[in-house]
């Protein structure tokens, strides 16, 4: 299966190393919207943004910057107290995010990260970080989502709060340049089924990789914390099926996959890519596009999806 990069989505995926670098460079202008050290923070989003929120929450808390929870905006626990609510929203128009920010306004500090400065989120949040250079024409999110995490990683790094073992963003950018150029292995592109696994902050990346495969290609994909894989999901491992891990694997899991006849793909363990997990997500995005094109789908126009979910009757 060739990686033709003929779609708009493919071009946006390939632009990510440069977009991440620019996100880091804009940090001094975005800091007002971002959490302060020691604050108890809730990060919210919908879909892809929720998964990025999960990854950031683990990075921030593990790095000692402050207690951090992540929620789907529709499931925010209104009775729980936080010092700040940070919303991630590419479009700036998502109903659940706007409703929550409006409800929180005046009771807790609120911030947002968005791609479009001409949308209602600019009024709904107290401060907004605008990553308009990361905006996308595609329905399926790729570079805006990862630019969010790049910005937030750069912020943690600038405050000496990057967890041990997490690579500096500059290294992740160089890894992403490799991920954009590396050929996709035929064993992976020809797989019948893919299960993505994560550990700690990479659990959100695993969920996002699976979502990209479903959105773009309608593929059978699942995602779990790596230690949970043995508790049932490994039953579907077998010949022609792939287990793709973001980050290190629990001891013995590689042998379990091999005994089942499955194919293992792992990033930071050296099998085979040795990439920063965020850069490895770029490869999963490319796989989703390649699989969509092989099935005759248009990755720029996925079935049953729109760029933003705006519910009827909601306020603009």
C-alpha positions, 0 to 999 in steps of 0.5 A: 500500500503506497503513501501517496499523500494526495489528500489535504489530510495527508498534507496537514499530517506532514506539516506537523513538525513545523507546526509543533515548532511554531507552537513552542515559539508562540508560548510567551504569547499564549501563557495567560490561558495556561495553568499556573504551577500549583493550581488544581486544574480540569482540562476539557474537550470533546472527541480528539480534544478530550484525548489530548486533555487526558494526555496533558493531565497525566503529563502535568500532574506527573511532572509536579505542576499540579493536580490535573483531571481531564473530562469530556466537556459533557461529563464535567462534575459541576460540584467539584472545585478547581482553580482553573478550567482549560478547554481545548476546542479546534473550532471554538464552536463546540456546544458542550465546551461553550456551555461549560465555559459560560456556566463556569465564567465568574466562578473559576478562572477559565482558559481555552486553546483554539484555532479560530479567533473569530468564534464564540470561545473568545468571549466564553473563556477568560483567556484564549491561546490561539493556534490559528497556524495549526488550523485545518481544512480537514474534518479529521483532526490531526495537526491542531490536536498535536499542536495543543499537546506540543504547546502544553509540553513546551509550557511544562518544559519551560517550568521544569515540570516535564516528567522524567523519561519524557523527551524534550519537545525539540527531540519530539519534533525531530522524531516527527520529521522521521515519522513523516518520512518513514515508509509504513510497513506492509504488515501494518498497512495490510492488517485486518485489525489494530489495537493501540495501547498506552501507558500513563500519558500515552493512553490518550494517544492510543485512544486518539490513534484508534479514533483516527482509524475509525474516522478516516477509514471505518477500521476495526480498531480498539485502544486500552491501557497496556496493562489492561490488554491481558484482561480480555482484549488480547483474545482478538490478537492473532495472525494479520492483526497488529498490537501497536504500543505507544511507550514501554510495554509491560513485562512479558506482553511482547511474548504474549502477542507473539504467542498469539501470532500477532504483530507488535509495533512499539515506539520507545522500546526500539521495535521498530521506530524508537520515536517519541510517542507523540511523533509515533501518533503521526505514523498512526495518522498516516496509517489511517489515511493510507487505509482509507485510500486503499478502501476507496474512501476520501479521508478529507470527507469522512462519513457521518462527520462534520468539522464541529458539533453544534447542537440544535437550539444552542447559543452561538 
